[in-house]
Amino acid sequence: MIETKPKKIILITSILIIVVVALFVVSYLSKREKRRYTENLYELRCGSCHLVPAINNIPKPLWETRVLPEMAKRMGLKNYMDGRGSYSSEEQYYIEKNNAYPKKQMIDSLEWLRLCNYILSMAPESLSNLPDRTHRNSALKQFDTSFISINTKKPQGGIVNLKFDSRNNSLLIGDVFGQLFNWNGRANPILNLESPIISSVSTGNSLIATEIGIMSPSEIPKGELHLVHSDTIISLQKELHRPVYTECNDLNNDGNSEIIICEFGHITGELSLLEKEEGVYMKRTLLALPGSIKVEVVDMNNDGKKDIIALFAQGREGIYIFYQKENFEFEIDPVILMGPEYGSSWFSLLDYNNDGHLDILLANGDNADYSRFLKPYHGVRLFINNKKNAFKEEWFYPINGATRVLNDDFDQDGDMDFAVLSFFPDFDNGLEEGFVYLENNNATQYSFTAHTTIAASNGNWLVMEKGDFDNDGDIDLMLGNFSMLASNKFKSKKENDLLFLQNNLFNDRK
């Protein structure tokens, strides 16, 4: 009898321990299941419009005040929607016509609250602008710098388009006022339209000018494509949705050039194609996604048919190959996809390693949307082709706000150098990185020396073009200044339209 009581105590204690452990396990499993459910919810809901962004790529305050409210609108949560008074009646009409925001709520309020709490619990308070970039650049010596003003009758610092015509050795320059100039040492006005001419293509004796319509984000399709020949201007296509880039090419080798149009749009947009049928251009949509910003045409799979390589810089951001098939149809392959926080802005095709297969050079740095801060993952990326059009990122060089990149053997030593433009540099500590010249020292080891010039601090550079502008046998660079919307530090520097970077490789030819 004396031993029975301790045994009961031990038994009861053991049962209590088992119960507590069981409750802990159940609670742990329950929490884990809830977390797994929320993670799946994040992947599902945030992956419906674009590649799922890494939560720790955006600081918590910006998630809270900028990104989550926009996400809520795109999920149809009515209490986050802007009222009708926020838009003009015309804007509201196209928002509704294009189904820019869903009419039905895609997520219930409790799920939305759970999703917000999960994101905010995972997001960092801030991101460091790494690495330290203050002493990494050498002085730019290969290029001589000079500033150019193209027109004193209009406010300056409003350049939106540069296109070099190697056949005529002249540079087409478009500004925000709808003017287009032909520059070959001096600027000659050749066209004046109602809105900015954001893209221009020379086709023999004619010119195709792309008028954006509305430059700021909008759903209203007011863009237009014009054919200019001598003093005659013919409208080829109206009601384009913020077109930003145009390419002319006889894709199917039928003797007629097709016109590929990047309709960047806003919440909606598309990559479209104009085909000539019985003398009239007919339009069709290749891919209905916003953010199409640049294309190149090349036979990527060596089947004898020209393919389209396109960059989409919004929505499902990334590089897409449109493989041409029979009957002039296209098969779409997204070969590089990036999260929306990366801000892809430009690309170039190049055979970097000389293996006969095209690689991709990509600039990430658009920083004007819903999460504007200095992003350590902005910069230039090189994707190497595995010879089967699958691409792997092999090299990354961080540059705040990188928005343009061009490649060429600028020093003519047998490898590819890169010229990088930044529209969103570190305005407080790195203004000179508005332009960075990356000189290739060892191609196989991806070793580059970065060069900058203080001249780049005298403008906010939006566009860049290369060409032998002085006709001396080497490749020069031209940067276009768009400082009209820049911070106050640029207000006194609008007089600079262009920054001419004259390659001095052949000094004896000057």
ABEGO torsion letter per residue (X at the ends): XAAAAAAAAAAAAAAAAAAAAAAAAAAAAAAAAAAAAAAAAAAAAAAAABBBBBAAABBAAAAAAAAAAAAAAAAGBAAABBBAAABBAAAAAAAAAAGABBABBABBAAAAAAAAAAAAAABBABBBBOBBAAAABBBBAABBBBBBBABAABBBGABABBBBBAAAGBBBBBBAAGBBBBBBGBBBBABBBABBBABBBBBEABBBBBBAGBABBBABBABBBBBBBEABBBBABBGBBGBABBBBBBAAGAGBBBBBBBBAEBABEBBBBBBBBGGBBBBBBABBBBGBABBBBBBAAGAGBBBBBBBBABEBBEBBBBBBBBGGBBBBBBABBBBAAAGBABBBBBBAAGAGBBBBBBBBGBAABABBBBBAABEBBBBBBAGAGBBBBABBBBBBGBABBBBBBAAGAGBBBBBBBBABBBAAAAAAAABBBBBBABAAAGBBBBBBBAAAAAEBBABBBBEBAAGAGBBBBBBBBBAAABBAAAAAAAABABBBBBBAABAAAX
